[in-house]
Amino acid sequence: MAMMLSQLSTEAIMAGKTRRAALVLTEGQRTMLKGLAGSRTASVREVERAKVLLGYAEGASITGLQRRIGLSRPAIYRCIDKALAAGVQAGLKDTYHRPHEPEIGDEAKAWVVSVACTRPKDHGLAAELWTVSELARFVSEHAGAAGFPRLARAGKTTVWRILDDNDIKPHRIRYYLEKRDPDFDRKMQEVLMVYREVSINAEVSGSAPVYSVSVDEKPGVQALGTTAPDLPPVPGRAACVARDHEYVRHGTVSILAGIDLHSGHIFANVEDRHRSVEFIGLLKRLDGYYPPDATIRVVLDNHSAHISKETMAYLGTRPGRFEYVHTPKHGSWLNLIECVFSKMARTFLRHIRVDSIDELKTRILQGIDEFNASPVVFRWNKFDLGLV
């Protein structure tokens, strides 16, 4: 027995000498192991194994490492063997092994995914979308009948892992647009042709001049009032305006506006509603602003007020005066008046507080006058859409 132990010790020492000579660390590996060995956030196992590899590479004996780190000799040998066989990173990690075959097979997982791709109401439930909890409950109740008895004991975490592995999120909605304008390309081309013509011929001239105006509405502008006075900034104490988080709703207004694409002049009416009668009022304002012999080319969308019987009846009284150029459905981004509305939202409408709807109307019109004092001509700069 003594001879056998002596022989085993000799073999272990010789094996240790062989491994010790073969474990050579690069400077980067040495730096990484030193940082990991002194880490206070890494796992204890990785810290201990980093100390083993560092000590072993520096020539420490297995017994010395055992006393210094407190690990057993088999654990030290396993760490060193993995590092020698597959690299330093392998020596730091546990070897993955599966103790037994998974109880939930691929067919069972596919069934869970197929259920997740349906809607609860398809199964007689009230909900529109699955939650993980409800899906897990449904899977547990119906797994036996589907031929997957193991899933009857599956919890919410198991179902979530199956969904996550297949990148399925049945509790979320991503919106898309199915019904597009069949004439989208043609209408976009017409609008862009107007913008190109305006950019080339900025000055309106000729015996029958044509003025291009971009028109739209901005409904639902809220008249919000404060419940307590705003507190101004105070040097050294308060860097910004202080405002009570509560507010009072006075109602909403609609801004009907148009911008002259040649000069940047903005026409705006602030109304309580945006019906045909209000839109006709804006058309009358355009009619009174431009020379009587000119054609007013209006870029606008297909809002009902723009093409209603009342509006068509008014246009019939002014034959040849207005020319419509419609933007395509779901293409409001093509209308340059949206740039004006964006500018309003970023300037005088931002954080606005008023005491009444009348005050809101007055301040909006005041803001429009300030814009017109220094008009900005909006240009469409990208015509490389393959359509113009």
N, C-alpha and C positions, 0 to 999 in steps of 0.2 A: 504493500500500500504506500509506504514512504517513497519507494522508487517510482511509483506511478505519479504521485503528487509532484515529485521532483522533475519528472519528465514533462508533465503538463506545464509547470512553472517555467521550465527552460524553453518550451515551445512558445509560451505566451510572451516571454521576454524577447525571443528571436523574432516572433511576429511583430512585436512592438517596435523593435529596432528597424525592421523592414518598413513598417508603416511610417515611423518617425522620419526616416530618410526620404520617403516619397511625398510627404505633405509639405509643399512649398507654397507660401502665400505671396500673392502680388502685393504691391504697396496699397492699391485700392482695396483689396480684400482685407488687408491688415487694418487699415483705417476704419473700414466698415465694421469689422469685428470688435475693435476697441470701442467704437461708439455704441454698439449694441451691448457690449459687456457692461458699460457704465450707464445704460438707459434705466430710467425709472418708470417708463410707460410701456415698454415691451413686455411680452409674456415672460414668466419666470423660466420656462423651458428654454426659450431662445437665448435668454441672458446666460443661463448655465452652459448651454452648448457653445455659445460664443467664447466663453472662458475656457472650455475644454479645448477647442480648436486653437485658440491663441497659445495656451500653455503647451499643447502638444507640438505645435510648429516651432516653439522656442526651445524644445528639447526636454520638457518636464516629463518625468516618469508617470506611468499610470497610477502608481501608488501615491505619488505626490499630488496628482490631480484629484484623486479620490479624497485625500485628506483636506486639500485646500477648498474644494468646491462642495464636497459632501454627497457626491453621486456614487452610485454603485459601479463596480468595475464593468459589468455587462452593459450598463447604460453608456459608459464612456466609450467602450469598444464599438457599440452600435453607432454612436455619433461619428467616430473616427472612420469606421468602415464606409458609412454613407458618403462622407466627405471625400474619401479617396476614390470611391467608385463613381460618384456622379457630381462632385463639386462641392464647394463650400455651402452654397445655398441649400443643397439637398441635406447636408449634415445638420443644418439648423431646423429643418422641418420634420414632422412626423411622416412616416411612410404611410401613404393611403392604402387601406385594405378594406375590403367588403367582407364582413364576417359571414354573411349569408345573402342569398339572392333576394332582390326586392319583392315584397309581398304585393305591391301595386304594380301591375305590368303595364306595358304600353297600350294595350287595348282598353284597360280601365282608365288610364289617363286620357286617351282619345275620346272616351265617352264623356268624361268630365268637361273636356274642351268643347265637345259638340253641344252639351247642355248649356254651357256658358255663352255659346254663340246664338242661342235662342233668347227670347224674351220671357220674363215670368208670366205675362198675360197669355202667352201661347200655351201655358200649362195650367190655365185656370186660376192664376193668382192675380191680385189686384195691381201689383207694382209694374212699372214700365221697364225698369232696369234692375239687374241683379246687384245686390250687395254681396260681399264675400260671405258674410254670416248667413244670409238667406240661401245663397247657392250651396253652401256647405250643408245646411239643414235639408235642402231638397235632395242633394246627392245622397245624404245618409238615409233618407226615407225611401228612395227609389233604387238604390244600388242593388239590393237583393233581387228585385224583379228584373233588373237589367242584366243580371248574371255576374255581378261583381260584388260578392258578399263582403270582401275586405273593406270596400269603401264605406260600408255601413258604420264602420268605426273611425272613419277619417274625420278629423277635425278641421277647423277653419284654417289653421296653419298649413296643413297638408294640401288643401284645395288651393290656397294662395300660391304655394310653391309650384303646383301643376300649372296654374295660369301664368305665373311669372316665367316659367321655362318656355312657354309657348307665346310669350309677349301678348297676352290677352288681358284686356282691362274692361270687363263688361259693365263696370259702374260709371264709365266716362262716355261723353258724347263728343264727337268731332264733326262739326257742321261742314257741309259741302253744298254746292249749288247744282241742282239737277236740271231745272228748267231755265235754259239760257235763251237769249234772244236769237232766233234763227238768222236775223239780219245784222248780227253784231258787227261783223267785219265791214259790211257796206256802210252802216251808220257811223262807225268809228272813222272810216275813210272820209266821209262827208265832213265830219267835225274837224278832223285834222287838216283837210283841205282849206277850210275856213281860216284856221289858225295860221297856216302857211301863207295864205293870201294876205292876211293882215300883217304878218311879219315882213313880207316882201314889200307891200304897199302900205306903209304906216300912215301916210297922208291920204285923206279921202278927197278925191277930185273927180272931175268929169261933169257932164251935163246931167247925168242921173246917178248921183253918188249913192254908195251903199255903206251904211254904218252897221257894224257887227257888235252885238250886245249879248253878253252871257247872263242868263237869268235863272234864278231858282229861289226856293223858300228855305228858311231856317225856322221850323216850328218849335214850340215847346220851350222857349227861353223863359226861365223861371224868374219871377220877381220875389226874391228872398229878402226878408228884413231881419235885423238883429233884435235880440231880446234885451241886450245891454250894450252900452256904448263901447266902441272899440278903444283900446288903450294904445297910444302911440309909442314908438320906441323911445327908450330913455338911455342916454349914453352911460355906460358903466353898469347898467342894471338890466335892461331888456333890449335885445338886439333887433327884435322884430315886432310887428303889430300883434297885440294880444286880442283875441276875439272869443266870446262865449260860443261854445260848440252848438248851442241850441239856436234855432232860427224860426222865423214865421213865414209861412207861404201866403203870398198875396195873389197868386195866379200865374198865368203864363201869357206870353205874347208870341207872335210870329213875325219874322222879318222877311219881307218880300223885297228882293234886291236884284239889281243888274249892274254890270260893269261894262263900260265902253272899252272895247278891246283896243281901240286906237289911242285914246287919251288917258285911260285909267280912271275916268270919272265914275263915281258910284251913285246909282239911284237906289233909294231905299224908302220903303213905307213900312211902318211898324203898326201892325193890326192885331186885334184880339183873335181873329181867325184867319184862315187862308183858303177862302172859298173862291168861286169864280168871280164874284163881285169885287173882291180885293185884288185878284190878279188883273182884272180888266182895269182897275184903277191904276195899276202900275203901267199897263200898256198905254193908257191915256197920258200918263206922265211922259213916257217916251215919245209919244206922238207930238206932244206940245214942245218937247225939247229940241227935236231935230228939224231941219228945214222941210217945208211941206212937199218938196219934189223929191226927197230922198227916200230910199228903200231901207227899212230897218230890218236887218237880218238877225233873228233871235235864236241863240243856241240854248236849248232847254230840254228837259226830260219829258216823259209821257204822263205827268201828273194829271189827274182827272180835271183839275181846274184849268189846265192849259188847252184841253181839247173838248171842253164841255159845250153843250148847245148854246149856253149864254155867251161863252167866249167866241164861238164860231159866228154867232149872230153879230157880235160887235165887229169882228174882223170883216164880216160882209159889208159893213157900212164904210169900211176903209179899204177898198179893193186895191191890191198892189202895194199897199203901204208896208205890210209886215210879211216877212218871209221866215218860215220856221225851218230850223235845222235840229232834228231830234237826236239826242244822245241815245245809245242803245240801252235796253233794260239792264239793270245792275252795272251800269257804267257811269255812275255819277262822278267818278274820278276824272272823267274826260271834260267836265264842265269847269272852266276856270273860275267861275264865281265861288266855287268851293274854297279856293285860295283866300278869297276875301272873308268868307265865314271863318276860316281857320285863323286869319289875322285878328278878327274880332274876338274870338275865343281866347287868344293869347294876349290881348291888350286890354281894352276897356271893359270887356265882359268878365275878365278873370277876377274871381272873388268879389264880384259886385254885390252890394247890399243896398236896398232901397226901402223907402217907407210906403210905396204904393206902386201900382201898375203905371200910373201916369208919370211918375218920376222915372221909372225904367224906360218908358218910351222916350222921354225927353233926353235922357243920357245916351241912349242908343243913337238918336238922331244927332246929338252933339258929337259923338264919336265918329259918325259918318262925315260930318262937316270937317272934323280934324283930318280925316283921311283925304278928303277932297282938297284940303288946303295944300297938301303935298302929295299929289296923285302918283300912284305907282302903276306902270303899264305891265301887266302880267303877260309873259310870252310862253308859248309851248316850244321847248327847245329840242325835244327828241322826236324827229320824224322818221327815224330808221326802223320803223315797224314792219317794213315790207309791204305796206299798203298804200303808200303815198308816192 
